[in-house]
């Protein structure tokens, strides 16, 4: 297991996060109480956001072990993140 972070420096801007190719599950949560948009497709979560994307609601977390997220060992998954709050930090735990 490894904990990493990504800072969403600018409000409304999309930021990519590439997982290790050995990742088999992950969890997400914002460090502060803000909504975070994320998607497996690029150019969906920046302002204005367009489907498909998921909103990680303020004060909640996400665990890929309980959802149907296609993670294939040996292939690096990329997620794209954005928030309407500048300086948002997303905590990501990767399981191997």
C-alpha positions as YAML, in Angstrom:
chain: A
units: angstrom
residues:
- id: 1
  name: UNK
  ca: [0.00, 0.00, 0.00]
- id: 2
  name: UNK
  ca: [1.19, 3.51, -0.76]
- id: 3
  name: UNK
  ca: [-0.39, 6.88, -0.01]
- id: 4
  name: UNK
  ca: [0.06, 9.65, -2.56]
- id: 5
  name: UNK
  ca: [-1.50, 13.06, -3.12]
- id: 6
  name: UNK
  ca: [-2.36, 15.33, -5.99]
- id: 7
  name: UNK
  ca: [-2.84, 19.07, -5.54]
- id: 8
  name: UNK
  ca: [-5.50, 20.71, -7.68]
- id: 9
  name: UNK
  ca: [-3.79, 24.10, -7.68]
- id: 10
  name: UNK
  ca: [-6.24, 26.04, -9.85]
- id: 11
  name: UNK
  ca: [-10.02, 25.94, -9.48]
- id: 12
  name: UNK
  ca: [-11.77, 24.33, -12.43]
- id: 13
  name: UNK
  ca: [-8.59, 23.01, -14.06]
- id: 14
  name: UNK
  ca: [-8.17, 19.31, -14.87]
- id: 15
  name: UNK
  ca: [-5.19, 17.42, -13.40]
- id: 16
  name: UNK
  ca: [-4.15, 13.87, -14.38]
- id: 17
  name: UNK
  ca: [-2.97, 11.25, -11.90]
- id: 18
  name: UNK
  ca: [-1.24, 8.10, -13.14]
- id: 19
  name: UNK
  ca: [-1.33, 5.03, -10.92]
- id: 20
  name: UNK
  ca: [1.52, 2.57, -10.62]
- id: 21
  name: UNK
  ca: [1.12, -0.34, -13.06]
- id: 22
  name: UNK
  ca: [1.06, -2.69, -10.05]
- id: 23
  name: UNK
  ca: [-2.01, -1.02, -8.48]
- id: 24
  name: UNK
  ca: [-4.99, -3.38, -8.07]
- id: 25
  name: UNK
  ca: [-7.26, -1.11, -5.97]
- id: 26
  name: UNK
  ca: [-7.37, 2.49, -4.73]
- id: 27
  name: UNK
  ca: [-9.18, 4.86, -2.39]
- id: 28
  name: UNK
  ca: [-9.81, 8.59, -2.80]
- id: 29
  name: UNK
  ca: [-10.68, 11.41, -0.43]
- id: 30
  name: UNK
  ca: [-10.23, 15.16, -0.36]
- id: 31
  name: UNK
  ca: [-8.08, 16.43, 2.48]
- id: 32
  name: UNK
  ca: [-10.53, 19.29, 3.08]
- id: 33
  name: UNK
  ca: [-14.32, 19.36, 2.92]
- id: 34
  name: UNK
  ca: [-14.82, 20.16, -0.78]
- id: 35
  name: UNK
  ca: [-16.37, 18.40, -3.77]
- id: 36
  name: UNK
  ca: [-13.95, 16.84, -6.27]
- id: 37
  name: UNK
  ca: [-14.85, 15.74, -9.79]
- id: 38
  name: UNK
  ca: [-13.03, 12.78, -11.32]
- id: 39
  name: UNK
  ca: [-13.18, 10.70, -14.49]
- id: 40
  name: UNK
  ca: [-11.30, 7.98, -16.34]
- id: 41
  name: UNK
  ca: [-11.60, 10.09, -19.49]
- id: 42
  name: UNK
  ca: [-9.63, 13.28, -20.20]
- id: 43
  name: UNK
  ca: [-11.28, 16.69, -20.72]
- id: 44
  name: UNK
  ca: [-14.40, 15.86, -18.70]
- id: 45
  name: UNK
  ca: [-13.89, 17.34, -15.22]
- id: 46
  name: UNK
  ca: [-12.47, 20.81, -15.87]
- id: 47
  name: UNK
  ca: [-14.83, 23.78, -15.93]
- id: 48
  name: UNK
  ca: [-17.33, 23.32, -17.43]
- id: 49
  name: UNK
  ca: [-17.56, 19.61, -16.59]
- id: 50
  name: UNK
  ca: [-19.19, 17.24, -19.07]
- id: 51
  name: UNK
  ca: [-20.30, 13.62, -18.68]
- id: 52
  name: UNK
  ca: [-19.01, 11.11, -17.90]
- id: 53
  name: UNK
  ca: [-17.58, 12.08, -14.51]
- id: 54
  name: UNK
  ca: [-18.16, 11.30, -10.83]
- id: 55
  name: UNK
  ca: [-18.45, 13.80, -7.97]
- id: 56
  name: UNK
  ca: [-16.66, 12.82, -4.79]
- id: 57
  name: UNK
  ca: [-18.88, 14.74, -2.36]
- id: 58
  name: UNK
  ca: [-17.31, 16.78, 0.45]
- id: 59
  name: UNK
  ca: [-16.56, 14.65, 3.50]
- id: 60
  name: UNK
  ca: [-16.85, 11.31, 1.68]
- id: 61
  name: UNK
  ca: [-14.41, 8.78, 0.27]
- id: 62
  name: UNK
  ca: [-14.30, 6.33, -2.61]
- id: 63
  name: UNK
  ca: [-12.98, 2.76, -2.58]
- id: 64
  name: UNK
  ca: [-12.53, 1.02, -5.94]
- id: 65
  name: UNK
  ca: [-12.84, -2.42, -4.30]
- id: 66
  name: UNK
  ca: [-16.59, -1.83, -4.03]
- id: 67
  name: UNK
  ca: [-17.16, -0.39, -7.51]
- id: 68
  name: UNK
  ca: [-16.65, -1.64, -11.05]
- id: 69
  name: UNK
  ca: [-13.46, 0.24, -11.95]
- id: 70
  name: UNK
  ca: [-11.38, -1.50, -14.63]
- id: 71
  name: UNK
  ca: [-7.90, -1.88, -13.13]
- id: 72
  name: UNK
  ca: [-5.68, -4.30, -14.98]
- id: 73
  name: UNK
  ca: [-2.31, -5.23, -13.47]
- id: 74
  name: UNK
  ca: [0.56, -4.11, -15.67]
- id: 75
  name: UNK
  ca: [-1.42, -1.23, -17.20]
- id: 76
  name: UNK
  ca: [-1.27, 2.23, -15.62]
- id: 77
  name: UNK
  ca: [-4.73, 3.67, -14.93]
- id: 78
  name: UNK
  ca: [-5.03, 7.45, -15.29]
- id: 79
  name: UNK
  ca: [-7.69, 9.42, -13.42]
- id: 80
  name: UNK
  ca: [-8.46, 13.08, -14.08]
- id: 81
  name: UNK
  ca: [-9.40, 15.39, -11.19]
- id: 82
  name: UNK
  ca: [-10.78, 18.91, -10.77]
- id: 83
  name: UNK
  ca: [-12.36, 20.98, -8.02]
- id: 84
  name: UNK
  ca: [-14.04, 24.37, -7.84]
- id: 85
  name: UNK
  ca: [-11.82, 25.16, -4.84]
- id: 86
  name: UNK
  ca: [-8.23, 26.18, -5.61]
- id: 87
  name: UNK
  ca: [-5.56, 24.30, -3.68]
- id: 88
  name: UNK
  ca: [-7.63, 21.16, -3.08]
- id: 89
  name: UNK
  ca: [-5.51, 18.14, -2.14]
- id: 90
  name: UNK
  ca: [-6.77, 14.64, -2.98]
- id: 91
  name: UNK
  ca: [-5.36, 11.76, -0.95]
- id: 92
  name: UNK
  ca: [-4.97, 8.55, -2.92]
- id: 93
  name: UNK
  ca: [-4.14, 5.18, -1.40]
- id: 94
  name: UNK
  ca: [-2.92, 2.60, -3.89]
- id: 95
  name: UNK
  ca: [-3.13, -1.10, -3.04]
- id: 96
  name: UNK
  ca: [-0.78, -3.59, -4.69]
...
